[in-house]
Amino acid sequence: MDRTGKARWEGDLKQGKGTFTVGSGSFGGAYSFNTRFGDTPGTNPEELIGAAHASCFSMAFSAALAKAGFVPTSVETTATVHLGMIDGGFAITGIDLNCAVVVADISRDVLEATAESAKKTCPVSKALAAVPITLTLAS
């Protein structure tokens, strides 16, 4: 399985602008220096990474719960992607996964172990393993 995303940038970094689409065409939008580093409405690469990570983790956690014999009613994850300066350049410095799960008849220990396993095995977590990823779990 191959998936694609496409982006086009026009102009210099600070005054330029860009657009992106996902390969299926189901989602796209505009981005700019100010949507990334300022308060201008719009999206940015870190926000898109967050959406991808939250989606992937939620699916992986749901699958892991089902494999352990528990079918969740819902798994809702927010991924906060931190962008900061390292060695004079911008870098993603960490990702915080905050997950709320509704699942019946599961012990806290099994729930936490299953969530940690999903965090480690989710394909997006694996791809982003160069940065610290934390997990907070509410049930």
ZIGIZI-V62963 format. One record per residue. RES is the residue in three letters. PHI is phi in radians with two decimals (NA if undefined). Layout:
res = (RES;RES)
phi = (PHI;PHI)
This chain:
res = (MET;ASP;ARG;THR;GLY;LYS;ALA;ARG;TRP;GLU;GLY;ASP;LEU;LYS;GLN;GLY;LYS;GLY;THR;PHE;THR;VAL;GLY;SER;GLY;SER;PHE;GLY;GLY;ALA;TYR;SER;PHE;ASN;THR;ARG;PHE;GLY;ASP;THR;PRO;GLY;THR;ASN;PRO;GLU;GLU;LEU;ILE;GLY;ALA;ALA;HIS;ALA;SER;CYS;PHE;SER;MET;ALA;PHE;SER;ALA;ALA;LEU;ALA;LYS;ALA;GLY;PHE;VAL;PRO;THR;SER;VAL;GLU;THR;THR;ALA;THR;VAL;HIS;LEU;GLY;MET;ILE;ASP;GLY;GLY;PHE;ALA;ILE;THR;GLY;ILE;ASP;LEU;ASN;CYS;ALA;VAL;VAL;VAL;ALA;ASP;ILE;SER;ARG;ASP;VAL;LEU;GLU;ALA;THR;ALA;GLU;SER;ALA;LYS;LYS;THR;CYS;PRO;VAL;SER;LYS;ALA;LEU;ALA;ALA;VAL;PRO;ILE;THR;LEU;THR;LEU;ALA;SER)
phi = (NA;-2.09;-2.16;-2.24;-2.42;-2.35;-2.42;-2.31;-2.07;-2.22;1.68;-1.40;-1.09;-1.39;-1.79;-1.32;-2.65;-2.46;-2.35;-2.49;-2.51;-1.54;-0.97;-1.31;1.41;-1.35;-2.65;-2.95;3.09;-1.91;-2.57;-2.73;-1.00;-1.31;-1.36;-1.59;-1.96;-2.24;-1.96;-1.18;-1.05;2.47;-1.92;-2.80;-1.02;-1.17;-1.13;-1.19;-1.08;-1.05;-1.11;-1.12;-1.18;-1.06;-1.11;-1.12;-1.07;-1.02;-1.18;-1.12;-1.15;-1.04;-1.11;-1.15;-1.10;-1.08;-1.09;-1.46;1.69;-2.19;-1.72;-1.28;-1.26;-2.76;-2.33;-2.13;-2.17;-1.97;-1.93;-1.77;-1.75;-1.66;-1.96;-2.58;-1.63;-2.37;0.90;1.40;-2.41;-1.28;-2.70;-1.33;-1.75;2.99;-2.39;-1.90;-1.70;-2.04;-2.14;-1.98;-2.21;-2.04;-2.63;-1.53;1.00;-2.21;-1.32;-1.08;-1.08;-1.17;-1.04;-1.14;-1.12;-1.17;-1.13;-1.11;-1.09;-1.11;-1.08;-1.34;-1.80;-1.08;-0.97;-1.24;-1.03;-1.09;-1.17;-1.78;-1.11;-1.27;-2.05;-1.12;-2.12;-1.82;-2.37;-2.02;-2.13;-2.08;-2.46)
